[in-house]
């Protein structure tokens, strides 16, 4: 089987593509290697895939409909894992049109290519940000909870993608599954994420800015557990015309200050902390109810933050040394 993975030089995309290759699938990766963060890290991820005979990387923009139609329609592609997107909540404040192109036009381009190619299953990335800003009340966010009050443009585009997919599933009958990711972290992660940024600043002796006065919590989910969930959903398509949404998280939210303490222990250094108020677009907490995904695939996260963050730090030390960054 040939599987297309968009965003294959991205954090989640690279790990998903690598697991598919390990399972014996042929994989075509798509990425535009944009400069939202260091393209060198994206090239490093791509290099990890390039040595595999059953992998091919295509450098292309997903928002170009003809390029996606030719790619998905011309290589016997039966499944698509669509992970490419413009990420980042704060970046969307100053760069809204990057989200319009990548997240909206890009998603529509993939939908059109998939429906004309007659793919068996499209799995695509959504986000926990669609739930808006809500306090933890002792229960996780459920897929049928309201998603009508996005607090960032990023969240609004992700919810829009879900609605586009629902429309296409109804109109054209090809199965789709949307995954609402909850704060994914781990080796080769994104430098714009707090745990990555904090690591670099702590090791340079610089202060870290702790937003929300530290009164925030996130459902940190290790990358290997995420990949388990993605491939589990990929192998369980809805019936023809079906469109399902799944939370994919750890289901054990951790306070921001607790995350920082765990990171300090892994680094062997204490952070100098500057407390800041909440930033526009941020949410107070996230917490995934994973009952639906567990019932479908048996999904059960295995790696908690106390184990996962030291794994990230071990990778970061090697990458940091390779790039000659001062620490």
FENVEN-V426716 format. One record per residue. N is the residue number from 1. PSI is psi in radians with two decimals (* if undefined). D_LAST is the distance of its C-alpha to the last C-alpha in Angstrom with 1 decimal. Layout:
# FENVEN-V426716
N_PSI_D_LAST + N_PSI_D_LAST
This chain:
# FENVEN-V426716
1_2.48_44.7 + 2_2.22_42.5 + 3_2.29_39.9 + 4_2.29_38.2 + 5_1.93_34.7 + 6_2.62_33.7 + 7_0.59_30.0 + 8_-0.30_29.4 + 9_0.03_26.1 + 10_3.05_25.0 + 11_-1.08_23.3 + 12_-0.72_26.6 + 13_-0.75_28.6 + 14_-0.77_26.8 + 15_-0.66_27.0 + 16_-0.79_30.7 + 17_-0.74_31.6 + 18_-0.71_30.2 + 19_-0.69_32.2 + 20_-0.72_35.3 + 21_-0.70_35.0 + 22_-0.51_34.7 + 23_0.00_37.9 + 24_0.17_39.7 + 25_2.70_39.8 + 26_2.31_39.8 + 27_2.29_37.1 + 28_2.07_36.9 + 29_2.55_33.6 + 30_2.32_33.6 + 31_2.60_30.8 + 32_0.01_30.6 + 33_0.79_26.8 + 34_3.00_26.6 + 35_0.46_23.7 + 36_-0.71_23.3 + 37_3.08_19.8 + 38_1.91_18.0 + 39_-0.35_21.0 + 40_-0.64_18.9 + 41_-0.66_18.1 + 42_-0.70_21.9 + 43_-0.65_22.7 + 44_-0.78_20.7 + 45_-0.78_22.6 + 46_-0.63_25.8 + 47_-0.55_25.3 + 48_-0.41_25.3 + 49_-0.48_28.7 + 50_-0.45_30.1 + 51_-0.14_31.0 + 52_2.24_33.4 + 53_-0.48_37.0 + 54_0.31_38.0 + 55_2.47_35.3 + 56_2.28_35.6 + 57_2.30_33.3 + 58_2.12_35.1 + 59_1.88_33.2 + 60_2.84_35.3 + 61_2.12_35.5 + 62_-0.32_37.0 + 63_0.06_38.8 + 64_1.77_41.0 + 65_-0.72_44.0 + 66_-0.72_45.6 + 67_-0.73_42.5 + 68_-0.65_42.0 + 69_-0.75_45.7 + 70_-0.71_45.9 + 71_-0.91_42.9 + 72_-0.54_43.9 + 73_-0.15_47.6 + 74_0.15_47.6 + 75_0.43_45.9 + 76_0.53_47.6 + 77_2.23_44.9 + 78_-0.42_46.0 + 79_2.54_42.9 + 80_2.26_40.2 + 81_1.84_36.9 + 82_1.75_35.9 + 83_-0.15_32.3 + 84_2.38_31.6 + 85_2.82_31.2 + 86_1.99_29.5 + 87_3.01_27.3 + 88_2.16_25.9 + 89_-0.88_27.9 + 90_-0.62_26.5 + 91_-0.51_26.5 + 92_-0.34_30.2 + 93_-0.72_31.0 + 94_-0.23_30.5 + 95_1.00_31.1 + 96_-0.59_34.1 + 97_-0.33_35.7 + 98_-0.58_32.8 + 99_-0.63_33.8 + 100_-0.74_37.5 + 101_-0.94_37.1 + 102_-0.82_34.7 + 103_-0.68_35.6 + 104_-1.06_39.3 + 105_-0.66_40.6 + 106_-0.78_38.3 + 107_-0.73_39.6 + 108_-0.68_43.2 + 109_-0.74_42.8 + 110_-0.73_41.7 + 111_-0.80_44.6 + 112_-0.77_47.1 + 113_-0.73_46.0 + 114_-0.72_46.1 + 115_-0.62_49.6 + 116_-0.53_51.1 + 117_-0.24_49.6 + 118_0.70_50.9 + 119_2.70_47.7 + 120_-0.52_48.1 + 121_2.27_45.1 + 122_2.11_42.5 + 123_2.25_39.5 + 124_2.77_37.3 + 125_2.20_34.4 + 126_-2.67_35.1 + 127_2.61_33.1 + 128_-0.27_33.4 + 129_-0.29_33.2 + 130_-0.32_36.9 + 131_-0.19_37.8 + 132_-2.95_36.8 + 133_2.00_35.8 + 134_2.55_37.5 + 135_2.70_37.1 + 136_2.28_36.7 + 137_0.39_40.2 + 138_-0.09_39.9 + 139_2.59_40.4 + 140_2.85_38.3 + 141_2.27_38.8 + 142_2.66_41.6 + 143_-0.44_42.3 + 144_0.15_45.6 + 145_2.73_44.1 + 146_2.48_44.6 + 147_0.89_42.2 + 148_0.11_43.8 + 149_1.09_41.4 + 150_2.47_38.1 + 151_0.10_35.9 + 152_2.73_33.9 + 153_-0.67_35.0 + 154_-0.86_32.8 + 155_-0.71_34.7 + 156_-0.68_38.0 + 157_-0.63_37.4 + 158_-0.70_36.5 + 159_-0.64_39.7 + 160_-0.68_41.6 + 161_-0.69_40.5 + 162_-0.72_42.0 + 163_-0.67_45.2 + 164_-0.76_45.4 + 165_-0.69_45.1 + 166_-0.75_47.8 + 167_-0.80_50.0 + 168_-0.64_49.5 + 169_-0.73_50.1 + 170_-0.78_53.3 + 171_-0.72_54.5 + 172_-0.16_53.7 + 173_0.16_53.4 + 174_2.41_50.3 + 175_2.45_48.2 + 176_2.58_44.8 + 177_2.20_42.2 + 178_2.42_39.6 + 179_2.07_36.5 + 180_1.73_35.0 + 181_2.49_31.3 + 182_1.82_29.6 + 183_1.32_25.8 + 184_2.39_24.7 + 185_2.91_21.2 + 186_-3.09_19.7 + 187_2.46_18.1 + 188_0.45_18.0 + 189_-3.06_18.6 + 190_2.25_18.8 + 191_-0.29_15.8 + 192_-0.13_18.2 + 193_2.62_18.8 + 194_-0.79_17.7 + 195_-0.62_16.0 + 196_-0.84_13.7 + 197_-0.76_13.1 + 198_-0.74_12.6 + 199_-0.85_9.9 + 200_-0.71_7.7 + 201_-0.73_8.8 + 202_-0.75_8.6 + 203_-0.32_5.0 + 204_-0.03_4.9 + 205_0.34_7.9 + 206_2.64_10.4 + 207_2.68_13.7 + 208_2.53_14.9 + 209_2.11_18.5 + 210_1.84_20.7 + 211_2.81_23.8 + 212_0.37_27.3 + 213_0.43_26.5 + 214_-0.03_25.0 + 215_0.98_28.5 + 216_2.79_27.8 + 217_2.55_28.0 + 218_2.60_27.2 + 219_1.33_28.6 + 220_2.24_25.4 + 221_2.13_26.6 + 222_2.54_24.9 + 223_-0.67_25.2 + 224_-0.65_27.5 + 225_-0.67_29.8 + 226_-0.81_30.0 + 227_-0.69_31.0 + 228_-0.79_33.7 + 229_-0.73_35.1 + 230_-0.83_35.1 + 231_-0.53_36.9 + 232_-0.78_39.2 + 233_-0.71_40.3 + 234_-0.62_40.6 + 235_0.05_43.1 + 236_1.20_45.1 + 237_2.61_46.3 + 238_2.94_48.7 + 239_2.86_52.3 + 240_2.29_53.3 + 241_0.01_52.8 + 242_2.60_50.4 + 243_2.02_47.2 + 244_2.59_45.2 + 245_2.36_42.1 + 246_2.36_39.8 + 247_2.46_36.9 + 248_1.74_34.1 + 249_-3.01_31.7 + 250_-0.46_30.9 + 251_0.42_33.5 + 252_1.39_31.5 + 253_2.52_29.9 + 254_2.34_27.0 + 255_2.57_26.5 + 256_-0.72_23.4 + 257_-0.58_22.6 + 258_-0.68_23.2 + 259_-0.75_20.7 + 260_-0.71_18.0 + 261_-0.72_19.1 + 262_-0.71_18.9 + 263_-0.72_15.4 + 264_-0.74_14.4 + 265_-0.72_16.2 + 266_-0.60_14.7 + 267_-0.37_11.1 + 268_0.41_12.5 + 269_2.64_11.4 + 270_2.44_13.8 + 271_2.51_13.5 + 272_2.07_15.1 + 273_2.32_17.8 + 274_2.05_20.1 + 275_2.31_23.2 + 276_2.74_24.8 + 277_2.97_28.1 + 278_2.51_28.7 + 279_2.64_28.1 + 280_2.33_30.9 + 281_-0.31_31.3 + 282_2.73_29.3 + 283_2.72_31.2 + 284_-0.73_31.3 + 285_2.73_31.2 + 286_2.60_31.8 + 287_1.93_33.6 + 288_2.21_35.1 + 289_2.00_38.6 + 290_0.36_38.5 + 291_-0.78_42.1 + 292_-0.77_43.3 + 293_-0.67_40.6 + 294_-0.71_41.2 + 295_-0.59_44.9 + 296_-0.77_44.6 + 297_-0.15_42.1 + 298_0.25_41.4 + 299_2.22_37.9 + 300_1.77_36.1 + 301_2.48_32.3 + 302_-0.43_31.1 + 303_1.96_27.3 + 304_3.08_26.4 + 305_-0.60_23.1 + 306_-0.47_22.6 + 307_-0.66_22.7 + 308_-0.72_21.3 + 309_-0.74_18.0 + 310_-0.56_16.8 + 311_-0.73_18.0 + 312_-0.79_15.9 + 313_-0.71_12.7 + 314_-0.76_13.9 + 315_-0.79_14.4 + 316_-0.69_11.2 + 317_-0.73_9.2 + 318_-0.75_11.8 + 319_-0.70_11.8 + 320_-0.75_8.2 + 321_-0.68_8.9 + 322_-0.64_12.2 + 323_0.00_11.2 + 324_0.43_9.0 + 325_2.39_6.4 + 326_2.36_3.8 + 327_*_0.0
